[in-house]
């Protein structure tokens, strides 16, 4: 009666994939019950950030001092990766944990919750990016991306880096939730500047470059611009650095997550 049911490996794998899909759909609908409205809200936020940065550059008179090419595309190449990165961090950090009521259901586990939240975040950001690019190309100016596959790969790398960094914050959150929440917010806000989306790595002095080169997002944005614009060749950034850093952060985060799971208790928040 209580003997665990042994399922074939492929069937179990497909069942986990289906569960991750449903968690991803649930995470997309968190913003709004209607998935289309959720997409439109995300598109509006992205468009407002693009417009805000454009007018900031226009007021400062910097619209002609960047890479040769479409200036709006230059802004979007930084903002798309920045938003994807910080949304991935937020999605992973806020995914259901060990003490969540969702974990009481047998097929559910924290890894499925994390994977679903991360994929849901990527899905909504990719759709928003495609929609914004399509609207801009049809309504304002045709766009040309020199190497679109590689540029999209940098978007995926920025998302992966966000997932990996989010895993570290997530593993530490049950131990000090208030402090980790503050640190997560500070890290996301700091990336407004530290991501380097407002300037090119080739234009920085060695002293300034040292202040930004620690950030994986800085490298992915600069490399994405190298793949987007034929006239820009990044010399001071590398796509391998964020990949290695993300893999290390992911391993540390997974170790911390499983260690936290061994000490999980419903009474953790009782004194808070």
Secondary structure, 3 states (H helix, E strand, C coil): CCCCCCCCHHHHHHHHHHHHHHHHHHHHCCCCCCHHHHHHHHHHHHHHHHHHHHHHHHHHCCCCCCCCCCHHHHHHHHHHHHHHHHHHHHHHHCCCCCCCHHHHCCCCCHHHHHHHHHHHHHHHHHHHHHHHHHHHHHHCCCCCCCCHHHHHHHHHHHHHHHHHHHHHHHHHHCCCHHHHHHHHHHHHHHHHHHCCCCCCHHHCCHHHHHHHCCCHHHHHHHHHHHHHCCCCCCCCCCHHHHHHHHHHHHHHHHHHHHHHHHCCCCCCCCCC
